Amino acid sequence: MSLENKVAIVTGGAKGIGFAVAKRFLSDGAKVVVADIDDAAGEEAVEDLGSLGEVMYIHCNVAERLDVRNMVAETLNAYGDIDVLVNNAGIVVGAEFLELEADDFDRILSVNLKGAFLCSQAVARHMVEKVEGGGDPGCIINMTSVNSVLAIPNQIPYCVSKGGLSQLTKTTALALAPHGIRVNAVGPGSIMTDLLSSVNNDPEAKQRLMSRTPLLRIGEPSEVAGVAAFLASDDAGYVTGQTIFADGGRMALNYTVAVPEDD
């Protein structure tokens, strides 16, 4: 098992891609901390995942330094180590540029970007201390997006936060490389989470989405989790500062593709 006896924190792990990552890590032998602000969903996730291995839930608002510090402390108290951090927690708000509220802009960046910085710094301090004591270096995985590069005009703070997260991945990879700690990112495209489930009932929206996806299907959270599992494993031991896009070919596309009509 590629992550056997590793300890992993997955922020925003109660639902969607984060839940899929937690599930895959448990299946690969890791002990997992699901961190989230939705306590009901977090407890339900732990109940659903409990049969796969050791998993616990910790309430954590990643934008709050004290919450992050407590998350790290509780993880160390429970499992004695942290080998993998997945910065998956993220929120989104839609608004046209001229109507976008400054408070909404600040809120999105606080969670999506500042939160990843706070978690990475807190966990990296433990990892560096562990390396200096002769332990194995860990790794950090950031969940970015195709929108770290591609822009959506009514999703300004989200796109900006993911672009910043892409640079955070590169800069922290360089900063932590002397300690052997790897930092990489996964950039999902259109993935079938709760946010996209409504597309299945909207033929026009689905047609538009398919027209920019060469593989002509929506991705599954488990497929993103598979990339994260690779980056967390020793198989990616020489990979750092990189973003792997799991997007069905969207980033390579500079036009729309013909989509067959449904029967």
For each residue, the residues with C-beta under 8 A, 3 or more apart:
1: 4 28 29
2: 28 29 229 232 233 234 235
3: 6 8 25 28 29 30 83 84 229 232 233
4: 1 28 29 30
5: 29 30 31
6: 3 25 29 30 31 83 84 232
7: 30 31 32 33 75 79 80 81 82 83 84
8: 3 22 25 30 31 32 33 82 83 84 85 86 232
9: 32 33 35 71 72 75 82 84 85 86 119 123
10: 13 18 21 22 25 32 33 34 35 86 88
11: 18 35 36 60 62 85 86 87 88 89 115 119
12: 15 16 17 18 35 36 62 88 89 90 143
13: 10 18 19 21 22 32 33 34 35 36 42 45 86 88
14: 18 19 34 36 38 41 42 44 45 57
15: 12 18 19 36 38 41 45 193 194
16: 12 19 20 191 193 194 195 221
17: 12 20 21 88 143 188 191 193 221 224 225
18: 10 11 12 13 14 15 21 22 34 36 86 88 89 143
19: 13 14 15 16 22 23 34 45 49 221
20: 16 17 23 24 220 221 222 224 225
21: 10 13 17 18 24 25 86 88 221 224 225 228 229
22: 8 10 13 18 19 25 26 32 34 45 49 55
23: 19 20 26 27 49 52 222 225
24: 20 21 27 28 222 225 226 228 229
25: 3 6 8 10 21 22 28 30 32 84 225 228 229 232
26: 22 23 29 30 32 49 52 53 54 55
27: 23 24 52 53
28: 1 2 3 4 24 25 229 233
29: 1 2 3 4 5 6 26 53
30: 3 4 5 6 7 8 25 26 53 83 84 232
31: 5 6 7 8 53 54 55 79
32: 7 8 9 10 13 22 25 26 49 53 54 55 56
33: 7 8 9 10 13 55 56 57 58 71 74 75 78 79
34: 10 13 14 18 19 22 42 45 46 49 55 56 57 58
35: 9 10 11 12 13 42 57 58 59 60 62 71 89
36: 11 12 13 14 15 18 39 41 42 45 57 59 60 89
37: 59 60 61
38: 14 15 41 42
39: 36 42 43 57 59
40: 43 44
41: 14 15 36 38 44 45
42: 13 14 34 35 36 38 39 45 46 57 58 59
43: 39 40 46 47 57
44: 14 40 41 47 48
45: 13 14 15 19 22 34 36 41 42 48 49 57
46: 34 42 43 49 50 55 56 57
47: 43 44 50
48: 44 45
49: 19 22 23 26 32 34 45 46 52 53 55
50: 46 47 55
51:
52: 23 26 27 49 55
53: 26 27 29 30 31 32 49
54: 26 31 32 79
55: 22 26 31 32 33 34 46 49 50 52
56: 32 33 34 46 78
57: 14 33 34 35 36 39 42 43 45 46
58: 33 34 35 42 70 71 74 75
59: 35 36 37 39 42 67
60: 11 35 36 37 64 67 68 70 71
61: 37 64 67 111 115
62: 11 12 35 67 68 87 89 111 115 116 118 119
63: 67 110 111 114 115 118
64: 60 61 67 68
65: 68 69 118
66: 69 70
67: 59 60 61 62 63 64 70 71
68: 60 62 64 65 71 72 115 118 119 122
69: 65 66 72 73 122
70: 58 60 66 67 73 74
71: 9 33 35 58 60 67 68 74 75 119 122
72: 9 68 69 75 76 82 122 123 126
73: 69 70 76 77
74: 33 58 70 71 77 78
75: 7 9 33 58 71 72 78 79 82
76: 72 73 79 80 81 82 126
77: 73 74
78: 33 56 74 75
79: 7 31 33 54 75 76 82
80: 7 76
81: 7 76 130 135
82: 7 8 9 72 75 76 79 85 123 126 127 138
83: 3 6 7 8 30 136 138 139
84: 3 6 7 8 9 25 30 138 139 140 141 232
85: 8 9 11 82 119 120 123 138 139 140 141
86: 8 9 10 11 13 18 21 140 141 142 143 228 232
87: 11 62 115 116 119 120 140 141 142 143 165
88: 10 11 12 13 17 18 21 143
89: 11 12 18 35 36 62 111 112 115 116
90: 12 111 112 143 158 161
91: 107 108 111 112
92: 108 155 158 195
93: 104 107 108 157 158
94: 154 155
95: 99 100 101 104 154 156
96: 99 100 153 154
97: 100 153 154 156
98:
99: 95 96
100: 95 96 97 104 105 156 157
101: 95 104 105
102: 105 106
103: 106 107
104: 93 95 100 101 107 108 157
105: 100 101 102 108 109 156 157 160
106: 102 103 109 110
107: 91 93 103 104 110 111 157
108: 91 92 93 104 105 111 112 157 158 160 161
109: 105 106 112 113 114 157 160 161 164
110: 63 106 107 113 114 115
111: 61 62 63 89 90 91 107 108 114 115 161
112: 89 90 91 108 109 115 116 157 158 161 162 165
113: 109 110 116 117 161 164 165 168
114: 63 109 110 111 117 118
115: 11 61 62 63 68 87 89 110 111 112 118 119
116: 62 87 89 112 113 119 120 142 165 168
117: 113 114 120 121 168
118: 62 63 65 68 114 115 121 122
119: 9 11 62 68 71 85 87 115 116 122 123
120: 85 87 116 117 123 124 140 142 168 172 183
121: 117 118 124 125
122: 68 69 71 72 118 119 125 126
123: 9 72 82 85 119 120 126 127 138 140
124: 120 121 127 128 140 172 176 181
125: 121 122 128 129
126: 72 76 82 122 123 129 130
127: 82 123 124 130 131 137 138 176 179 181
128: 124 125 131 132 176 179 181
129: 125 126 132 133
130: 81 126 127 133 135 136 137 138
131: 127 128 134 135 136 137 179 180 181
132: 128 129
133: 129 130
134: 131
135: 81 130 131
136: 83 130 131
137: 127 130 131 179 180 181 182
138: 82 83 84 85 123 127 130 181
139: 83 84 85 181 182 183 184 231 232 236
140: 84 85 86 87 120 123 124 172 176 181 182 183 184
141: 84 85 86 87 183 184 185 186 228 231 232
142: 86 87 116 120 165 168 169 183 184 185 186
143: 12 17 18 86 87 88 90 185 186 188 224 228
144: 148 162 165 166 169 185 186 187 243
145: 148 158 162 187 188 189
146: 149 150 187 188 189 245 247 250 251
147: 150 151 152 155 158 159 162 163
148: 144 145 159 162 163 165 166 185 187 243
149: 146 163 166 187 251
150: 146 147 159 250 251
151: 147 159
152: 147 155 158 159
153: 96 97 156
154: 94 95 96 97
155: 92 94 147 152 158 159
156: 95 97 100 105 153 159 160
157: 93 100 104 105 107 108 109 112 160 161
158: 90 92 93 108 112 145 147 152 155 161 162
159: 147 148 150 151 152 155 156 162 163
160: 105 108 109 156 157 163 164
161: 90 108 109 111 112 113 157 158 164 165
162: 112 144 145 147 148 158 159 165 166
163: 147 148 149 159 160 166 167
164: 109 113 160 161 167 168
165: 87 112 113 116 142 144 148 161 162 168 169 185
166: 144 148 149 162 163 169 170 185 187 243
167: 163 164 170 171
168: 113 116 117 120 142 164 165 171 172
169: 142 144 165 166 172 173 183 184 185 241 242 243
170: 166 167 173 174 241
171: 167 168 174 175
172: 120 124 140 168 169 175 176 183
173: 169 170 176 177 182 183 184 240 241
174: 170 171 177 241
175: 171 172
176: 124 127 128 140 172 173 179 181 182 183
177: 173 174 180 181 182 240 241
178:
179: 127 128 131 137 176
180: 131 137 177
181: 124 127 128 131 137 138 139 140 176 177
182: 137 139 140 173 176 177 231 236 237 239 240
183: 120 139 140 141 142 169 172 173 176 240 241
184: 139 140 141 142 169 173 231 236 239 240 241 242 243 244
185: 141 142 143 144 148 165 166 169 242 243 244
186: 141 142 143 144 224 227 228 231 243 244 245 246
187: 144 145 146 148 149 166 243 244 245 246 247 251
188: 17 143 145 146 191 219 224 245 246 247
189: 145 146 213 219 245 246 247 248 250 251
190: 196 209 213 218 219 247 248 250
191: 16 17 188 196 218 219 220 221 223 224 246
192: 196 197 218 219 220 221
193: 15 16 17 196 197 221
194: 15 16 197
195: 16 92
196: 190 191 192 193 199 218
197: 192 193 194 200
198: 201 202 205
199: 196 202 205 206 209 218
200: 197 206
201: 198
202: 198 199 205 206
203: 206 207 262
204: 207 208
205: 198 199 202 208 209
206: 199 200 202 203 209 210
207: 203 204 210 211 259
208: 204 205 211 212
209: 190 199 205 206 212 213 218
210: 206 207 213 216 217 257 259
211: 207 208 256 257 258 259
212: 208 209 250 253 256 257
213: 189 190 209 210 216 217 218 247 248 249 250 257
214: 248 249 250 252 253 257
215: 248 249
216: 210 213 248 257 259 260
217: 210 213 248
218: 190 191 192 196 199 209 213 248
219: 188 189 190 191 192 223 224 246 247 248
220: 20 191 192 223 224
221: 16 17 19 20 21 191 192 193 224 225
222: 20 23 24 225 226
223: 191 219 220 226 227 246
224: 17 20 21 143 186 188 191 219 220 221 227 228 246
225: 17 20 21 23 24 25 221 222 228 229
226: 24 222 223 229 230
227: 186 223 224 230 231 244 246
228: 21 24 25 86 141 143 186 224 225 231 232
229: 2 3 21 24 25 28 225 226 232 233
230: 226 227 233 235 236 244
231: 139 141 182 184 186 227 228 236 239 244
232: 2 3 6 8 25 30 84 86 139 141 228 229 236
233: 2 3 28 229 230 236
234: 2 237
235: 2 230
236: 139 182 184 230 231 232 233 239
237: 182 234
238:
239: 182 184 231 236 242
240: 173 177 182 183 184
241: 169 170 173 174 177 183 184
242: 169 184 185 239
243: 144 148 166 169 184 185 186 187
244: 184 185 186 187 227 230 231
245: 146 186 187 188 189 250 251
246: 186 187 188 189 191 219 223 224 227
247: 146 187 188 189 190 213 219 250 251
248: 189 190 213 214 215 216 217 218 219
249: 213 214 215 252 253
250: 146 150 189 190 212 213 214 245 247 253
251: 146 149 150 187 189 245 247
252: 214 249
253: 212 214 249 250 256 257
254:
255:
256: 211 212 253
257: 210 211 212 213 214 216 253
258: 211
259: 207 210 211 216
260: 216
261:
262: 203
263:
